[in-house]
Amino acid sequence: DHKQNQKKLEELLEKKSELIVKQIIHNIESDVDFRPGMGNKRTQRETEYNALNHELGKKRKVKPVRKLLEQYEHILFDIAPCWLASPEMVSNIFPLEQNMFDLVIVDEASQLAAERSLPFIYRGERLVIAGDEMQLKPHDLFRIKEEENEEEDDTMDIESLLLLAKRRHSTHMLQWHYRSEWQELIDFSNHAFYHGALKISPNSHIKPKESPIQWVDCPGGIWEDRSNVAEASKVIDTLYNILQDYKDKKIPTIGIITFNDKQRNLILDEIDIRCKKDPAFEDLYNDIANPASGKKDDEIFVRNIENVQGDERDIIIFSVGYAKDPKGTLKLNFGTLSRDGGENRLNGAITRASKKIIVFCSIDPRDMKVEGTKNAGPKRLKDFLEYANAVNNDESEKIKQILDSLGSGMNRTQQQTKQFDSEFEELVHDKLEDMGYTVATQVGQSGYRIDLGIVDPRDNSKFILGVECDGAMFHSGKSVRERDVMRQKFLERRGWNIDRIWS
């Protein structure tokens, strides 16, 4: 009966989720749905609602939002108990009232200077702080720099709210990674920045039809005036090819990331020139610049590495730009990546893609003699470029070698070819192989593995079934909901058929 109970639990959790939403709506409507008092006498609540309604309908002498909130705070909070605002907006529109909100949730706290958070901390009775210290820091956003000057600049060391909170309170890591459809898109970041702690769905296909990370050589690229014309032109050619491939299908969302402002501006100029020269390109480009969905998150973007945190697109195109100068010299100056915390900028950029990354590069990563550089950014850039090249060429041993060299904090026992959590699991594996199946063990590169993957006998490029035994992965789940429902759905969304067997 276990599978029936598992299915029933999944259905009940879905129903509970729907009921909670309905309950919240009902509670709000009940607060708003005032009833007149006895006879024709209005209640105070009805009078206040009518007064607020009058204010909202005025064309002239309209009160500022802050004044409306001061006067009608209790009514507005009844109607809208949850508000979304930037720190500056909180200061602008909400009265300075202690514990005004029961709960304040802060996102992207790694980017927020601690002193900027005081206004909303004062207004919240309880506080939840979310952020990633391996991404951009506050001083990255408020840095005063002259773009023409590639030298190290003076920067105030600004404390983020996230780091301040980590010193005072216990932390909880959000381990499940949902964005990337292919594990190759997040494996590098997981090993280089998170010690392999992220739980990533292994690929249900042993070999994807096309590589999730594609490498495009730009041998004619020259680094001159802090930009690379040949590389920018090749980026536009590839963009055109992608748009033509999807001409009669749903166009994927696309983002183009450069490693400095000048290369970004060059690519934007190239797009304008191509649109004027080629009406067919202009029509296709307009489709992604103004998507049918009307959603801002579906529009194409062209941004430099410091302005992409929080973005997500199906396809991310990287224009690395850096190359040998006209004299044939490769300078080891990689702009903001060479500065303190430059590796965080790289991490923020390489984790934006859900389906594919395309890397345009004019240099051989082996030519980057960065071992003696002061900061980690150039070293991680070289590692990433070597990794991207290896994924493109399907060099599994080299990929493993790069990831192993990065994952210094990972459990080395995970790197065995075959590994079993229990004797039971080994018995199941041996029996399946006796029946003629090809069976992979501990499928995946991250801390999250599928115990046994059975290769499809009709198509050896994919797994026909994933088998989970009641071993370490099963017992690591903190709740029945996680073990029996959430993990199953997580894997099914990534194309797996999963069965579980019991000892």
TATA-V254303 format. One record per residue. N is the residue number from 1. RES is the residue in three letters. SS is DSSP state (h for helix, s for strand, l for the rest). PSI is psi in whole degrees, -180 to 180 (999 if undefined). Layout:
N | RES | SS | PSI
N | RES | SS | PSI
//
This chain:
1 | ASP | l | -6
2 | HIS | h | -44
3 | LYS | h | -36
4 | GLN | h | -42
5 | ASN | h | -39
6 | GLN | h | -45
7 | LYS | h | -41
8 | LYS | h | -41
9 | LEU | h | -44
10 | GLU | h | -45
11 | GLU | h | -41
12 | LEU | h | -38
13 | LEU | h | -39
14 | GLU | h | -44
15 | LYS | h | -41
16 | LYS | h | -42
17 | SER | h | -44
18 | GLU | h | -41
19 | LEU | h | -36
20 | ILE | h | -43
21 | VAL | h | -46
22 | LYS | h | -38
23 | GLN | h | -43
24 | ILE | h | -46
25 | ILE | h | -43
26 | HIS | h | -42
27 | ASN | h | -42
28 | ILE | h | -46
29 | GLU | h | -36
30 | SER | h | -39
31 | ASP | h | -38
32 | VAL | h | -29
33 | ASP | l | 78
34 | PHE | l | 153
35 | ARG | l | 140
36 | PRO | l | 151
37 | GLY | l | -167
38 | MET | l | 138
39 | GLY | l | -139
40 | ASN | l | 5
41 | LYS | l | 126
42 | ARG | l | 145
43 | THR | l | 161
44 | GLN | h | -38
45 | ARG | h | -44
46 | GLU | h | -40
47 | THR | h | -43
48 | GLU | h | -41
49 | TYR | h | -43
50 | ASN | h | -39
51 | ALA | h | -43
52 | LEU | h | -43
53 | ASN | h | -39
54 | HIS | h | -44
55 | GLU | h | -42
56 | LEU | h | -23
57 | GLY | h | -3
58 | LYS | l | 143
59 | LYS | l | -28
60 | ARG | l | 160
61 | LYS | l | 45
62 | VAL | l | 132
63 | LYS | l | 142
64 | PRO | l | 156
65 | VAL | h | -40
66 | ARG | h | -42
67 | LYS | h | -42
68 | LEU | h | -41
69 | LEU | h | -38
70 | GLU | h | -39
71 | GLN | h | -36
72 | TYR | h | 31
73 | GLU | h | -50
74 | HIS | h | -37
75 | ILE | h | -47
76 | LEU | h | -36
77 | PHE | h | -26
78 | ASP | h | -44
79 | ILE | h | -44
80 | ALA | l | 88
81 | PRO | l | -13
82 | CYS | l | 128
83 | TRP | l | 146
84 | LEU | l | 122
85 | ALA | l | 154
86 | SER | l | 162
87 | PRO | h | -40
88 | GLU | h | -40
89 | MET | h | -36
90 | VAL | h | -45
91 | SER | h | -35
92 | ASN | h | -39
93 | ILE | h | -23
94 | PHE | l | 138
95 | PRO | l | 149
96 | LEU | l | 86
97 | GLU | l | 122
98 | GLN | l | 139
99 | ASN | l | 34
100 | MET | l | -36
101 | PHE | s | 142
102 | ASP | s | -38
103 | LEU | s | 134
104 | VAL | s | 127
105 | ILE | s | 125
106 | VAL | s | 124
107 | ASP | l | 158
108 | GLU | l | 43
109 | ALA | h | -14
110 | SER | h | -25
111 | GLN | h | -8
112 | LEU | l | 119
113 | ALA | s | 136
114 | ALA | h | -41
115 | GLU | h | -26
116 | ARG | h | -16
117 | SER | h | -12
118 | LEU | h | -43
119 | PRO | h | -40
120 | PHE | h | -25
121 | ILE | h | -41
122 | TYR | h | -34
123 | ARG | l | -3
124 | GLY | s | 135
125 | GLU | s | -40
126 | ARG | s | 156
127 | LEU | s | 131
128 | VAL | s | 124
129 | ILE | s | 120
130 | ALA | l | 138
131 | GLY | l | 177
132 | ASP | l | 110
133 | GLU | l | -8
134 | MET | l | 13
135 | GLN | l | -162
136 | LEU | l | 143
137 | LYS | l | 166
138 | PRO | h | -41
139 | HIS | h | -16
140 | ASP | h | -31
141 | LEU | h | -27
142 | PHE | l | 16
143 | ARG | l | 133
144 | ILE | l | 112
145 | LYS | l | 153
146 | GLU | l | 114
147 | GLU | l | -29
148 | GLU | l | -18
149 | ASN | l | 111
150 | GLU | l | -1
151 | GLU | l | 164
152 | GLU | l | 135
153 | ASP | l | 165
154 | ASP | l | 130
155 | THR | l | 134
156 | MET | l | 136
157 | ASP | l | 100
158 | ILE | l | 128
159 | GLU | l | 131
160 | SER | s | 156
161 | LEU | h | -37
162 | LEU | h | -49
163 | LEU | h | -35
164 | LEU | h | -44
165 | ALA | h | -38
166 | LYS | h | -29
167 | ARG | h | -24
168 | ARG | h | -26
169 | HIS | l | 160
170 | SER | l | 155
171 | THR | l | 156
172 | HIS | l | 123
173 | MET | l | 132
174 | LEU | l | 104
175 | GLN | l | -25
176 | TRP | s | 126
177 | HIS | l | 121
178 | TYR | l | -20
179 | ARG | l | -52
180 | SER | l | 128
181 | GLU | l | -24
182 | TRP | l | 138
183 | GLN | l | -25
184 | GLU | h | -27
185 | LEU | h | -21
186 | ILE | h | -12
187 | ASP | h | -43
188 | PHE | h | -49
189 | SER | h | -41
190 | ASN | h | -42
191 | HIS | h | -41
192 | ALA | h | -29
193 | PHE | h | -23
194 | TYR | l | 15
195 | HIS | l | 30
196 | GLY | l | 17
197 | ALA | l | -19
198 | LEU | l | 140
199 | LYS | s | 114
200 | ILE | l | 137
201 | SER | l | 126
202 | PRO | l | 157
203 | ASN | l | 135
204 | SER | l | -16
205 | HIS | s | 131
206 | ILE | l | -41
207 | LYS | l | 110
208 | PRO | l | 154
209 | LYS | l | -37
210 | GLU | l | 151
211 | SER | l | 136
212 | PRO | l | -25
213 | ILE | s | 120
214 | GLN | s | 141
215 | TRP | s | 127
216 | VAL | s | 113
217 | ASP | s | 137
218 | CYS | l | 73
219 | PRO | l | -22
220 | GLY | l | 4
221 | GLY | l | 134
222 | ILE | l | 137
223 | TRP | l | 104
224 | GLU | s | 132
225 | ASP | l | 40
226 | ARG | l | 33
227 | SER | s | 169
228 | ASN | l | 98
229 | VAL | h | -45
230 | ALA | h | -41
231 | GLU | h | -42
232 | ALA | h | -42
233 | SER | h | -40
234 | LYS | h | -35
235 | VAL | h | -45
236 | ILE | h | -39
237 | ASP | h | -45
238 | THR | h | -40
239 | LEU | h | -44
240 | TYR | h | -45
241 | ASN | h | -41
242 | ILE | h | -46
243 | LEU | h | -37
244 | GLN | h | -38
245 | ASP | h | -33
246 | TYR | l | 21
247 | LYS | l | -45
248 | ASP | l | 17
249 | LYS | l | 177
250 | LYS | l | 121
251 | ILE | l | 132
252 | PRO | l | 157
253 | THR | l | 145
254 | ILE | s | 140
255 | GLY | s | 140
256 | ILE | s | 124
257 | ILE | s | 131
258 | THR | s | 169
259 | PHE | l | 4
260 | ASN | l | 171
261 | ASP | h | -40
262 | LYS | h | -41
263 | GLN | h | -37
264 | ARG | h | -48
265 | ASN | h | -36
266 | LEU | h | -43
267 | ILE | h | -41
268 | LEU | h | -41
269 | ASP | h | -42
270 | GLU | h | -39
271 | ILE | h | -45
272 | ASP | h | -45
273 | ILE | h | -44
274 | ARG | h | -38
275 | CYS | h | -40
276 | LYS | h | -34
277 | LYS | h | -35
278 | ASP | l | 100
279 | PRO | h | -33
280 | ALA | h | -42
281 | PHE | h | -43
282 | GLU | h | -43
283 | ASP | h | -45
284 | LEU | h | -40
285 | TYR | h | -39
286 | ASN | h | -30
287 | ASP | h | -32
288 | ILE | h | -19
289 | ALA | h | -30
290 | ASN | l | 73
291 | PRO | l | 152
292 | ALA | l | -29
293 | SER | l | -24
294 | GLY | l | 2
295 | LYS | l | 136
296 | LYS | h | -36
297 | ASP | h | -8
298 | ASP | h | -9
299 | GLU | l | 147
300 | ILE | l | 145
301 | PHE | s | 153
302 | VAL | s | 109
303 | ARG | s | 159
304 | ASN | s | 171
305 | ILE | h | -22
306 | GLU | h | -4
307 | ASN | h | 28
308 | VAL | l | -5
309 | GLN | l | 132
310 | GLY | l | -15
311 | ASP | l | 157
312 | GLU | l | 135
313 | ARG | s | 158
314 | ASP | s | -49
315 | ILE | s | 129
316 | ILE | s | 127
317 | ILE | s | 125
318 | PHE | s | 127
319 | SER | s | 100
320 | VAL | l | -41
321 | GLY | l | -50
322 | TYR | l | 137
323 | ALA | l | 180
324 | LYS | l | 145
325 | ASP | l | 177
326 | PRO | l | -22
327 | LYS | l | -1
328 | GLY | l | 15
329 | THR | l | 132
330 | LEU | l | 108
331 | LYS | l | 141
332 | LEU | l | 48
333 | ASN | l | 109
334 | PHE | l | 44
335 | GLY | h | -135
336 | THR | h | -21
337 | LEU | h | -25
338 | SER | h | -11
339 | ARG | l | 171
340 | ASP | l | 129
341 | GLY | l | 7
342 | GLY | h | -31
343 | GLU | h | -28
344 | ASN | h | -37
345 | ARG | h | -43
346 | LEU | h | -45
347 | ASN | h | -43
348 | GLY | h | -33
349 | ALA | h | -40
350 | ILE | h | 1
351 | THR | l | 24
352 | ARG | l | -18
353 | ALA | s | 140
354 | SER | s | -27
355 | LYS | s | -38
356 | LYS | s | 146
357 | ILE | s | 135
358 | ILE | s | 121
359 | VAL | s | 121
360 | PHE | s | 124
361 | CYS | s | 138
362 | SER | l | 5
363 | ILE | l | 156
364 | ASP | l | 122
365 | PRO | h | -28
366 | ARG | h | -20
367 | ASP | h | -7
368 | MET | l | 97
369 | LYS | l | 76
370 | VAL | l | 6
371 | GLU | l | -31
372 | GLY | l | 8
373 | THR | l | 150
374 | LYS | l | -45
375 | ASN | l | 165
376 | ALA | l | -18
377 | GLY | h | -53
378 | PRO | h | -37
379 | LYS | h | -45
380 | ARG | h | -33
381 | LEU | h | -47
382 | LYS | h | -45
383 | ASP | h | -45
384 | PHE | h | -41
385 | LEU | h | -39
386 | GLU | h | -39
387 | TYR | h | -47
388 | ALA | h | -43
389 | ASN | h | -42
390 | ALA | h | -40
391 | VAL | h | -44
392 | ASN | h | -39
393 | ASN | l | 4
394 | ASP | l | 44
395 | GLU | l | 84
396 | SER | h | -39
397 | GLU | h | -42
398 | LYS | h | -40
399 | ILE | h | -47
400 | LYS | h | -41
401 | GLN | h | -43
402 | ILE | h | -47
403 | LEU | h | -40
404 | ASP | h | -38
405 | SER | h | -25
406 | LEU | h | -38
407 | GLY | l | 60
408 | SER | l | -26
409 | GLY | l | 2
410 | MET | l | 157
411 | ASN | l | 116
412 | ARG | h | -21
413 | THR | h | -18
414 | GLN | h | -10
415 | GLN | h | 9
416 | GLN | l | 155
417 | THR | l | -46
418 | LYS | l | 137
419 | GLN | l | 141
420 | PHE | l | 141
421 | ASP | l | -23
422 | SER | l | 164
423 | GLU | h | -34
424 | PHE | h | -46
425 | GLU | h | -40
426 | GLU | h | -39
427 | LEU | h | -44
428 | VAL | h | -45
429 | HIS | h | -48
430 | ASP | h | -39
431 | LYS | h | -41
432 | LEU | h | -40
433 | GLU | h | -35
434 | ASP | h | -32
435 | MET | l | -2
436 | GLY | l | 3
437 | TYR | l | 150
438 | THR | l | 124
439 | VAL | s | 124
440 | ALA | s | 146
441 | THR | s | 150
442 | GLN | s | 63
443 | VAL | s | 125
444 | GLY | l | 163
445 | GLN | l | -18
446 | SER | l | -169
447 | GLY | l | -18
448 | TYR | l | 120
449 | ARG | l | 151
450 | ILE | s | 130
451 | ASP | s | -52
452 | LEU | s | 133
453 | GLY | s | 120
454 | ILE | s | 121
455 | VAL | s | 137
456 | ASP | l | 120
457 | PRO | l | -25
458 | ARG | l | -17
459 | ASP | l | 94
460 | ASN | l | 10
461 | SER | l | -3
462 | LYS | s | 165
463 | PHE | s | 135
464 | ILE | s | -25
465 | LEU | s | 141
466 | GLY | s | 133
467 | VAL | s | 126
468 | GLU | s | 125
469 | CYS | s | 166
470 | ASP | l | 61
471 | GLY | l | -147
472 | ALA | h | -41
473 | MET | h | -42
474 | PHE | h | -46
475 | HIS | h | -13
476 | SER | l | -16
477 | GLY | l | 135
478 | LYS | l | -12
479 | SER | l | 163
480 | VAL | h | -39
481 | ARG | h | -45
482 | GLU | h | -47
483 | ARG | h | -46
484 | ASP | h | -13
485 | VAL | h | -59
486 | MET | h | -43
487 | ARG | h | -38
488 | GLN | h | -47
489 | LYS | h | -39
490 | PHE | h | -46
491 | LEU | h | -38
492 | GLU | h | -34
493 | ARG | l | -19
494 | ARG | l | 16
495 | GLY | l | 7
496 | TRP | l | 145
497 | ASN | l | 126
498 | ILE | s | 134
499 | ASP | s | 147
500 | ARG | s | 135
501 | ILE | s | 158
502 | TRP | l | 145
503 | SER | l | 999
//
